[in-house]
């Protein structure tokens, strides 16, 4: 079984690919408190925690299915 490294950071293009959202939608959801905030790495560099993005996606899947994750058997 693979162990996920919880310290992996991803940049905006990867977040956009995982969520299918535009940059504007991602930043709007962040400002509304509905999406994980980015981590400031330097003055002009930010990234997101891959674990937090996956958790956010799982929460969306859970809410779609009435509170329980649906998984393939």
C-alpha positions as CSV (number, residue, x, y, z in Angstrom):
1,X,0.0,0.0,0.0
2,X,1.3,3.4,-0.9
3,X,1.8,6.0,1.8
4,X,0.9,9.6,0.8
5,X,3.5,12.2,1.8
6,X,1.5,14.9,3.6
7,X,4.1,17.6,2.9
8,X,3.7,17.7,-0.9
9,X,3.0,21.2,-2.2
10,X,1.5,21.9,-5.6
11,X,1.3,25.1,-7.6
12,X,-1.8,26.8,-9.1
13,X,-1.7,25.0,-12.5
14,X,-2.0,21.6,-10.6
15,X,-4.8,22.9,-8.4
16,X,-6.6,24.1,-11.5
17,X,-6.2,20.7,-13.1
18,X,-7.3,18.7,-10.0
19,X,-10.4,20.9,-9.5
20,X,-11.2,21.9,-13.1
21,X,-11.6,25.5,-11.7
22,X,-10.3,28.7,-13.1
23,X,-7.9,30.8,-11.1
24,X,-10.6,33.3,-10.5
25,X,-13.0,30.6,-9.0
26,X,-10.2,29.3,-6.8
27,X,-9.4,32.7,-5.3
28,X,-13.1,33.5,-5.0
29,X,-13.7,30.3,-3.0
30,X,-10.7,31.0,-0.8
31,X,-12.0,34.5,0.0
32,X,-15.4,33.0,0.9
33,X,-13.7,30.4,3.1
34,X,-14.8,27.5,0.9
35,X,-11.5,26.3,-0.4
36,X,-8.1,25.6,1.2
37,X,-5.8,28.7,1.4
38,X,-2.5,28.7,-0.3
39,X,0.8,28.7,1.6
40,X,3.0,31.7,1.0
41,X,6.5,30.4,0.2
42,X,8.2,33.6,-0.8
43,X,7.1,37.2,-1.8
44,X,5.9,36.0,-5.2
45,X,5.4,32.3,-4.7
46,X,2.5,30.3,-3.2
47,X,1.5,26.7,-3.2
48,X,-1.2,24.5,-1.9
49,X,-1.0,21.4,0.3
50,X,-1.9,18.4,-1.9
51,X,-3.4,16.7,1.1
52,X,-5.7,19.6,1.8
53,X,-6.9,19.7,-1.8
54,X,-7.6,15.9,-1.8
55,X,-9.5,16.4,1.5
56,X,-11.5,19.2,0.0
57,X,-12.4,16.9,-2.9
58,X,-13.4,14.1,-0.6
59,X,-15.6,16.5,1.4
60,X,-17.4,17.4,-1.9
61,X,-17.8,13.7,-2.7
62,X,-19.2,13.0,0.8
63,X,-21.7,15.8,0.6
64,X,-22.9,14.6,-2.8
65,X,-23.6,11.2,-1.3
66,X,-25.4,12.3,1.8
67,X,-22.4,12.3,4.1
68,X,-20.7,9.1,3.2
69,X,-17.8,8.6,0.8
70,X,-18.8,6.3,-2.1
71,X,-15.9,4.1,-3.1
72,X,-15.4,1.4,-5.6
73,X,-15.4,-2.1,-4.1
